[in-house]
Amino acid sequence: MGKRRDEEEDVEDVEEEANEEEPTEEEEEKAEEEEEAADDGDDGDDEDEDEEEELVDPRNALVASCSSTTCVDQIQDYNNCVERLETPDPNKPERTCAPWFYDVRTCVDTCVCF
């Protein structure tokens, strides 16, 4: 009878080792869910970055449109000023085209708003 008890204990030991080595389906699913939850935090950031890269600012298209249609005269005046300033004038060292530049900016901003 002592031998049978040893065999039963050996069987129990083997079963315990088998249970430790091979997790049940529930344990596997739980472990997978935990891994996915940990991965979701990292992947979510990457997805947000991808979405941000895909966004396009519509203002850029509006500025280009306004520059080529509505504000042509102001841009031409600014370009004429820049050409005049390319040749230095010793009598007027502090010449700038700031007023014409501001006219262009005001025109484009007003056009984009409406």
GROMACS elastic network, one bead per residue, 0.5 to 0.9 nm:
[ bonds ]
;  ai    aj funct       b0    kb
    1     4     6  0.52437   500
    1     5     6  0.65162   500
    1     6     6  0.88676   500
    2     5     6  0.52181   500
    2     6     6  0.64094   500
    2     7     6  0.88036   500
    3     6     6  0.51610   500
    3     7     6  0.63463   500
    3     8     6  0.87684   500
    4     7     6  0.50287   500
    4     8     6  0.62036   500
    4     9     6  0.86180   500
    5     8     6  0.50634   500
    5     9     6  0.61946   500
    5    10     6  0.85540   500
    6     9     6  0.50795   500
    6    10     6  0.61015   500
    6    11     6  0.86143   500
    7    11     6  0.61422   500
    7    12     6  0.85910   500
    8    11     6  0.50363   500
    8    12     6  0.61790   500
    8    13     6  0.85682   500
    9    12     6  0.50271   500
    9    13     6  0.61030   500
    9    14     6  0.85666   500
   10    13     6  0.50234   500
   10    14     6  0.61287   500
   10    15     6  0.85716   500
   11    14     6  0.50596   500
   11    15     6  0.61065   500
   11    16     6  0.85704   500
   12    15     6  0.50432   500
   12    16     6  0.61237   500
   12    17     6  0.85873   500
   13    16     6  0.51089   500
   13    17     6  0.61866   500
   13    18     6  0.85550   500
   14    17     6  0.50829   500
   14    18     6  0.60842   500
   14    19     6  0.85951   500
   15    19     6  0.61348   500
   15    20     6  0.85773   500
   16    19     6  0.50672   500
   16    20     6  0.61825   500
   16    21     6  0.86495   500
   17    20     6  0.50069   500
   17    21     6  0.61167   500
   17    22     6  0.85521   500
   18    21     6  0.51346   500
   18    22     6  0.59823   500
   18    23     6  0.86470   500
   19    22     6  0.53602   500
   19    23     6  0.62548   500
   19    24     6  0.76867   500
   20    23     6  0.65044   500
   23    26     6  0.79369   500
   23    27     6  0.57671   500
   23    28     6  0.62193   500
   24    27     6  0.51761   500
   24    28     6  0.62114   500
   24    29     6  0.86465   500
   25    29     6  0.60873   500
   25    30     6  0.84787   500
   26    29     6  0.51427   500
   26    30     6  0.60925   500
   26    31     6  0.85517   500
   27    30     6  0.50444   500
   27    31     6  0.60829   500
   27    32     6  0.85554   500
   28    31     6  0.50903   500
   28    32     6  0.61283   500
   28    33     6  0.85907   500
   29    32     6  0.50445   500
   29    33     6  0.61162   500
   29    34     6  0.85971   500
   30    33     6  0.50927   500
   30    34     6  0.62299   500
   30    35     6  0.86647   500
   31    34     6  0.51146   500
   31    35     6  0.62373   500
   31    36     6  0.86390   500
   32    35     6  0.50369   500
   32    36     6  0.60947   500
   32    37     6  0.84975   500
   33    36     6  0.50222   500
   33    37     6  0.60216   500
   33    38     6  0.85396   500
   34    37     6  0.50344   500
   34    38     6  0.62042   500
   34    39     6  0.85438   500
   35    38     6  0.50770   500
   35    39     6  0.60424   500
   35    40     6  0.84608   500
   36    40     6  0.57944   500
   36    41     6  0.86831   500
   37    40     6  0.50777   500
   37    41     6  0.67152   500
   38    41     6  0.57061   500
   38    42     6  0.71748   500
   39    42     6  0.53240   500
   39    43     6  0.60420   500
   39    44     6  0.83655   500
   40    44     6  0.56414   500
   40    45     6  0.85360   500
   41    44     6  0.53194   500
   41    45     6  0.67705   500
   42    45     6  0.55531   500
   42    46     6  0.67420   500
   42    47     6  0.89955   500
   43    46     6  0.50501   500
   43    47     6  0.61758   500
   43    48     6  0.86342   500
   44    47     6  0.50988   500
   44    48     6  0.62258   500
   44    49     6  0.86791   500
   45    48     6  0.50986   500
   45    49     6  0.62841   500
   45    50     6  0.87026   500
   46    49     6  0.50927   500
   46    50     6  0.62619   500
   46    51     6  0.86979   500
   47    50     6  0.50046   500
   47    51     6  0.61930   500
   47    52     6  0.86016   500
   48    51     6  0.50708   500
   48    52     6  0.61717   500
   48    53     6  0.86731   500
   49    52     6  0.50385   500
   49    53     6  0.62700   500
   49    54     6  0.88032   500
   50    53     6  0.51547   500
   50    54     6  0.64451   500
   51    54     6  0.51857   500
   51    55     6  0.65739   500
   52    55     6  0.53947   500
   52    56     6  0.86888   500
   53    56     6  0.79948   500
   56    59     6  0.87808   500
   56    60     6  0.84649   500
   57    60     6  0.60005   500
   57    61     6  0.78420   500
   58    61     6  0.55133   500
   58    62     6  0.64905   500
   58    63     6  0.88297   500
   59    63     6  0.60231   500
   59    64     6  0.85634   500
   59   112     6  0.71937   500
   60    63     6  0.51996   500
   60    64     6  0.63240   500
   60    65     6  0.86542   500
   61    64     6  0.51621   500
   61    65     6  0.61366   500
   61    66     6  0.86331   500
   62    66     6  0.60547   500
   62    67     6  0.84162   500
   62   108     6  0.87131   500
   62   111     6  0.81773   500
   62   112     6  0.57775   500
   63    66     6  0.51552   500
   63    67     6  0.59595   500
   63    68     6  0.85743   500
   63   108     6  0.63004   500
   63   109     6  0.78394   500
   63   111     6  0.80690   500
   63   112     6  0.63710   500
   64    67     6  0.51035   500
   64    68     6  0.62525   500
   64    69     6  0.87014   500
   64   108     6  0.89178   500
   65    68     6  0.53319   500
   65    69     6  0.62342   500
   65    70     6  0.80400   500
   65   112     6  0.87870   500
   66    69     6  0.52165   500
   66    70     6  0.51608   500
   66    71     6  0.60552   500
   66    72     6  0.82561   500
   66   107     6  0.82623   500
   66   108     6  0.58893   500
   66   109     6  0.87679   500
   66   111     6  0.60911   500
   66   112     6  0.69289   500
   67    70     6  0.63641   500
   67    71     6  0.51882   500
   67    72     6  0.61555   500
   67    75     6  0.75971   500
   67   104     6  0.85487   500
   67   107     6  0.86578   500
   67   108     6  0.65078   500
   67   111     6  0.89953   500
   68    71     6  0.67864   500
   68    72     6  0.60225   500
   69    72     6  0.59345   500
   70    73     6  0.79397   500
   70    74     6  0.89278   500
   70   107     6  0.77936   500
   70   108     6  0.79021   500
   70   111     6  0.72607   500
   71    74     6  0.54197   500
   71    75     6  0.62408   500
   71    76     6  0.86483   500
   71   104     6  0.67857   500
   71   107     6  0.59436   500
   71   108     6  0.64662   500
   71   111     6  0.82632   500
   72    75     6  0.51739   500
   72    76     6  0.61013   500
   72    77     6  0.86697   500
   72   104     6  0.88051   500
   73    76     6  0.50899   500
   73    77     6  0.62334   500
   73    78     6  0.86900   500
   73   104     6  0.88065   500
   74    77     6  0.51007   500
   74    78     6  0.62467   500
   74    79     6  0.86786   500
   74   100     6  0.70826   500
   74   101     6  0.83258   500
   74   103     6  0.63785   500
   74   104     6  0.52983   500
   74   107     6  0.75738   500
   75    78     6  0.50717   500
   75    79     6  0.61767   500
   75    80     6  0.86023   500
   75   100     6  0.80163   500
   75   101     6  0.80744   500
   75   103     6  0.84360   500
   75   104     6  0.58857   500
   76    79     6  0.50731   500
   76    80     6  0.61447   500
   76    81     6  0.86415   500
   77    80     6  0.51063   500
   77    81     6  0.63070   500
   77    82     6  0.87742   500
   77   100     6  0.67185   500
   77   104     6  0.88483   500
   78    81     6  0.50876   500
   78    82     6  0.63097   500
   78    83     6  0.87525   500
   78    97     6  0.67686   500
   78    98     6  0.87298   500
   78    99     6  0.85779   500
   78   100     6  0.50000   500
   78   101     6  0.60953   500
   78   103     6  0.83650   500
   78   104     6  0.74744   500
   79    82     6  0.50253   500
   79    83     6  0.62565   500
   79    84     6  0.86857   500
   79    97     6  0.89652   500
   79   100     6  0.87487   500
   80    83     6  0.51248   500
   80    84     6  0.62923   500
   80    85     6  0.87655   500
   81    84     6  0.50804   500
   81    85     6  0.62960   500
   81    86     6  0.88097   500
   81    96     6  0.82435   500
   81    97     6  0.59850   500
   81   100     6  0.76086   500
   82    85     6  0.51561   500
   82    86     6  0.63817   500
   82    96     6  0.82176   500
   82    97     6  0.65890   500
   83    86     6  0.52716   500
   83    87     6  0.77263   500
   84    87     6  0.63342   500
   84    88     6  0.85799   500
   85    88     6  0.62573   500
   85    89     6  0.79897   500
   85    95     6  0.72397   500
   85    96     6  0.74678   500
   85    97     6  0.81499   500
   88    91     6  0.89472   500
   88    92     6  0.81794   500
   88    93     6  0.73817   500
   89    92     6  0.54644   500
   89    93     6  0.62699   500
   89    95     6  0.86145   500
   90    93     6  0.57414   500
   92    95     6  0.60505   500
   95    98     6  0.89751   500
   96    99     6  0.79926   500
   97   100     6  0.54759   500
   97   101     6  0.61245   500
   97   102     6  0.87038   500
   98   102     6  0.60683   500
   98   103     6  0.85399   500
   99   102     6  0.51512   500
   99   103     6  0.62598   500
   99   104     6  0.88137   500
  100   104     6  0.63276   500
  100   105     6  0.87005   500
  101   104     6  0.51586   500
  101   105     6  0.62870   500
  101   106     6  0.86120   500
  102   106     6  0.59675   500
  102   107     6  0.84394   500
  103   106     6  0.51548   500
  103   107     6  0.61041   500
  103   108     6  0.86216   500
  104   107     6  0.51539   500
  104   108     6  0.61519   500
  104   109     6  0.85118   500
  105   108     6  0.52067   500
  105   109     6  0.59531   500
  105   110     6  0.83917   500
  106   109     6  0.51921   500
  106   110     6  0.59777   500
  106   111     6  0.84539   500
  107   110     6  0.52358   500
  107   111     6  0.61060   500
  107   112     6  0.86248   500
  108   111     6  0.50774   500
  108   112     6  0.60819   500
  108   113     6  0.85994   500
  109   112     6  0.51543   500
  109   113     6  0.62031   500
  109   114     6  0.88220   500
  110   113     6  0.52303   500
  110   114     6  0.65132   500
  111   114     6  0.53926   500
